[in-house]
Amino acid sequence: MTSSTDTDQANVLAAILSRNAKTEYLKLYNLDGATNRETFKSKNPMVTYKDLQPHIQRVVNGDRSPIYIKTLVPGLIDFPCDDA
């Protein structure tokens, strides 16, 4: 448990954005390397599953290109990932 959840969430988002800035999805929204919550929220629209479904289907079909994620944030997700 943490007493600084807001700061912790901001730090996790910054880590995700900095490690995955070159993914197809994040490139769509021209974050220009920004890792702060305010910029992310202002440039990244709310989406539905239907919006993401074509990209998800590419992953399901075996596409290994960095669509949504290039590098996992250690400790955030517990499954093996290819960093290539």
PyRosetta script that sets phi, psi and omega in degrees:
from pyrosetta import init, pose_from_sequence

init()
pose = pose_from_sequence("MTSSTDTDQANVLAAILSRNAKTEYLKLYNLDGATNRETFKSKNPMVTYKDLQPHIQRVVNGDRSPIYIKTLVPGLIDFPCDDA")
pose.set_psi(1, 148.5)
pose.set_omega(1, -178.1)
pose.set_phi(2, -129.2)
pose.set_psi(2, 152.3)
pose.set_omega(2, 177.3)
pose.set_phi(3, -100.1)
pose.set_psi(3, -2.4)
pose.set_omega(3, -178.1)
pose.set_phi(4, -123.2)
pose.set_psi(4, 56.3)
pose.set_omega(4, -174.8)
pose.set_phi(5, -61.3)
pose.set_psi(5, -38.9)
pose.set_omega(5, -179.2)
pose.set_phi(6, -62.5)
pose.set_psi(6, -46.9)
pose.set_omega(6, 177.9)
pose.set_phi(7, -63.8)
pose.set_psi(7, -42.9)
pose.set_omega(7, 179.3)
pose.set_phi(8, -61.6)
pose.set_psi(8, -43.4)
pose.set_omega(8, 178.4)
pose.set_phi(9, -64.0)
pose.set_psi(9, -42.1)
pose.set_omega(9, 178.3)
pose.set_phi(10, -62.1)
pose.set_psi(10, -39.7)
pose.set_omega(10, 179.2)
pose.set_phi(11, -67.7)
pose.set_psi(11, -39.9)
pose.set_omega(11, 177.7)
pose.set_phi(12, -65.3)
pose.set_psi(12, -44.8)
pose.set_omega(12, 178.0)
pose.set_phi(13, -60.4)
pose.set_psi(13, -44.5)
pose.set_omega(13, 179.2)
pose.set_phi(14, -60.2)
pose.set_psi(14, -41.1)
pose.set_omega(14, 178.7)
pose.set_phi(15, -65.1)
pose.set_psi(15, -43.6)
pose.set_omega(15, 179.0)
pose.set_phi(16, -62.5)
pose.set_psi(16, -47.6)
pose.set_omega(16, -177.4)
pose.set_phi(17, -66.0)
pose.set_psi(17, -40.9)
pose.set_omega(17, -178.6)
pose.set_phi(18, -70.1)
pose.set_psi(18, -38.1)
pose.set_omega(18, -179.3)
pose.set_phi(19, -76.3)
pose.set_psi(19, -21.3)
pose.set_omega(19, -173.7)
pose.set_phi(20, -121.0)
pose.set_psi(20, 20.3)
pose.set_omega(20, -177.3)
pose.set_phi(21, -58.5)
pose.set_psi(21, -26.6)
pose.set_omega(21, -176.0)
pose.set_phi(22, -95.3)
pose.set_psi(22, 14.2)
pose.set_omega(22, 176.3)
pose.set_phi(23, -76.0)
pose.set_psi(23, 155.5)
pose.set_omega(23, 179.4)
pose.set_phi(24, -56.8)
pose.set_psi(24, -43.9)
pose.set_omega(24, -175.8)
pose.set_phi(25, -62.6)
pose.set_psi(25, -49.8)
pose.set_omega(25, -177.8)
pose.set_phi(26, -70.3)
pose.set_psi(26, -29.9)
pose.set_omega(26, 176.4)
pose.set_phi(27, -63.1)
pose.set_psi(27, -29.4)
pose.set_omega(27, 179.5)
pose.set_phi(28, -58.8)
pose.set_psi(28, -28.7)
pose.set_omega(28, -171.4)
pose.set_phi(29, -106.5)
pose.set_psi(29, 11.1)
pose.set_omega(29, 172.6)
pose.set_phi(30, 46.8)
pose.set_psi(30, 56.3)
pose.set_omega(30, 178.0)
pose.set_phi(31, -74.0)
pose.set_psi(31, -16.9)
pose.set_omega(31, 177.2)
pose.set_phi(32, 51.9)
pose.set_psi(32, 39.7)
pose.set_omega(32, 177.3)
pose.set_phi(33, 83.0)
pose.set_psi(33, -1.3)
pose.set_omega(33, 179.8)
pose.set_phi(34, -65.3)
pose.set_psi(34, 140.8)
pose.set_omega(34, 179.9)
pose.set_phi(35, -125.2)
pose.set_psi(35, 10.5)
pose.set_omega(35, -177.9)
pose.set_phi(36, -94.0)
pose.set_psi(36, 154.1)
pose.set_omega(36, -176.2)
pose.set_phi(37, -60.1)
pose.set_psi(37, -41.8)
pose.set_omega(37, -175.9)
pose.set_phi(38, -63.6)
pose.set_psi(38, -45.6)
pose.set_omega(38, 178.8)
pose.set_phi(39, -65.1)
pose.set_psi(39, -44.0)
pose.set_omega(39, 179.1)
pose.set_phi(40, -57.7)
pose.set_psi(40, -48.0)
pose.set_omega(40, -179.1)
pose.set_phi(41, -65.8)
pose.set_psi(41, -34.6)
pose.set_omega(41, -177.5)
pose.set_phi(42, -76.3)
pose.set_psi(42, -26.4)
pose.set_omega(42, -176.7)
pose.set_phi(43, -104.9)
pose.set_psi(43, -19.3)
pose.set_omega(43, -175.8)
pose.set_phi(44, -105.4)
pose.set_psi(44, 111.3)
pose.set_omega(44, -175.0)
pose.set_phi(45, -73.8)
pose.set_psi(45, 160.0)
pose.set_omega(45, 170.4)
pose.set_phi(46, -65.9)
pose.set_psi(46, 137.5)
pose.set_omega(46, -179.9)
pose.set_phi(47, -130.7)
pose.set_psi(47, 164.4)
pose.set_omega(47, 175.7)
pose.set_phi(48, -113.7)
pose.set_psi(48, 170.5)
pose.set_omega(48, 175.6)
pose.set_phi(49, -56.2)
pose.set_psi(49, -40.5)
pose.set_omega(49, -179.4)
pose.set_phi(50, -58.4)
pose.set_psi(50, -37.5)
pose.set_omega(50, 177.7)
pose.set_phi(51, -64.8)
pose.set_psi(51, -37.7)
pose.set_omega(51, -175.4)
pose.set_phi(52, -89.3)
pose.set_psi(52, -16.8)
pose.set_omega(52, -172.7)
pose.set_phi(53, -52.4)
pose.set_psi(53, -43.2)
pose.set_omega(53, 179.4)
pose.set_phi(54, -60.6)
pose.set_psi(54, -38.6)
pose.set_omega(54, 178.6)
pose.set_phi(55, -71.5)
pose.set_psi(55, -41.0)
pose.set_omega(55, 177.7)
pose.set_phi(56, -60.9)
pose.set_psi(56, -40.8)
pose.set_omega(56, 179.3)
pose.set_phi(57, -63.0)
pose.set_psi(57, -35.6)
pose.set_omega(57, 176.0)
pose.set_phi(58, -61.2)
pose.set_psi(58, -42.7)
pose.set_omega(58, 178.1)
pose.set_phi(59, -63.6)
pose.set_psi(59, -46.5)
pose.set_omega(59, 178.9)
pose.set_phi(60, -57.8)
pose.set_psi(60, -37.7)
pose.set_omega(60, -178.8)
pose.set_phi(61, -78.7)
pose.set_psi(61, 1.8)
pose.set_omega(61, 174.8)
pose.set_phi(62, 100.5)
pose.set_psi(62, 5.2)
pose.set_omega(62, 178.2)
pose.set_phi(63, -64.1)
pose.set_psi(63, 120.6)
pose.set_omega(63, -177.0)
pose.set_phi(64, -100.8)
pose.set_psi(64, 7.0)
pose.set_omega(64, 178.7)
pose.set_phi(65, -70.0)
pose.set_psi(65, 157.6)
pose.set_omega(65, -177.7)
pose.set_phi(66, -75.3)
pose.set_psi(66, 80.6)
pose.set_omega(66, -179.0)
pose.set_phi(67, -78.1)
pose.set_psi(67, -56.8)
pose.set_omega(67, -178.7)
pose.set_phi(68, -111.2)
pose.set_psi(68, -28.5)
pose.set_omega(68, -174.4)
pose.set_phi(69, -143.9)
pose.set_psi(69, 135.6)
pose.set_omega(69, 176.9)
pose.set_phi(70, -107.2)
pose.set_psi(70, -43.3)
pose.set_omega(70, -177.9)
pose.set_phi(71, -138.1)
pose.set_psi(71, 128.6)
pose.set_omega(71, 176.9)
pose.set_phi(72, -69.9)
pose.set_psi(72, 152.4)
pose.set_omega(72, 173.2)
pose.set_phi(73, -88.9)
pose.set_psi(73, 117.1)
pose.set_omega(73, -177.1)
pose.set_phi(74, -53.6)
pose.set_psi(74, 135.7)
pose.set_omega(74, 178.1)
pose.set_phi(75, 84.9)
pose.set_psi(75, -13.1)
pose.set_omega(75, -178.2)
pose.set_phi(76, -83.3)
pose.set_psi(76, -40.2)
pose.set_omega(76, -178.9)
pose.set_phi(77, -131.2)
pose.set_psi(77, 132.3)
pose.set_omega(77, -177.0)
pose.set_phi(78, -101.9)
pose.set_psi(78, 64.8)
pose.set_omega(78, 170.3)
pose.set_phi(79, -148.4)
pose.set_psi(79, 152.5)
pose.set_omega(79, -177.4)
pose.set_phi(80, -64.4)
pose.set_psi(80, 146.8)
pose.set_omega(80, 177.8)
pose.set_phi(81, -142.8)
pose.set_psi(81, 143.6)
pose.set_omega(81, 177.0)
pose.set_phi(82, -85.2)
pose.set_psi(82, 117.1)
pose.set_omega(82, -178.4)
pose.set_phi(83, -78.9)
pose.set_psi(83, 2.8)
pose.set_omega(83, -175.6)
pose.set_phi(84, -63.8)
pose.dump_pdb("model.pdb")
